[in-house]
């Protein structure tokens, strides 16, 4: 794994000072950390007198549309064509260090032969070259981006502070995941000082749902499955569930976390049947389990406590494979005790 671990940012600062135009990108199906970190980097690079465009392989999820307002977050092959891509001096990726997670942007970057910088906090990664700045103990990419602001002695405006706050708050489950550190809270405090409004960010991210989505939650939670004496809880969302409630796979976001609110729960997952008939699976667990390696066995990725992968259908077959793997993990865990 090439690159710098626990970066002190002076090297990063020196490196980026050599280039004047950047394209910033992040993972497919960007979350608030991806988008917040991108907008933070864009603001920072512009303050440093550089040009910076944000281009992602996929669009912005509906629940994060407030982040798109007033910003130019471009989508590859929708807003900019791959064939006419204006190649910048350098690329800067945030919140992923996996080629696969970059989707169509991976080809653009690799075929450009331009330097590629990466600021990431994920465990699982590809070899993206020599300029990977990684800190797996950082709670969010947004946390690392704010450290770069400080290293450059630049202050974010209130809007950018709000984006970075959203990035960190969402990636830490509103400051409750084990990744939440003293540094996370210090940075959150600074962001409030620069104008981030916590209750406003929360409302924008989590209180914009449809009634249909709430009804889907009720239906799916009613059918919660439990095994291994309650150590494993899981949810299944079929295409029929989505159709009956008039919802889409995006409306299942966050539901898996409810499985871990049961006292006995150690491992949880949600399996969602996509319109493509593929099965999207999200895993959650409590330490000392590690669902990053579990997802990796299905070519997925993520963190120790939260990960995901996509399997081919049909739903029953995918479920069997997932249950086998999670079961194995739980029995191995028991054997070690
Ligand atoms: Mn992140």
Boltz pocket constraint, residues with backbone or C-beta under 6 A from the ligand:
constraints:
  - pocket:
      binder: B
      contacts: [[A, 33], [A, 34], [A, 95], [A, 121], [A, 139], [A, 140], [A, 141], [A, 171]]
      max_distance: 6.0
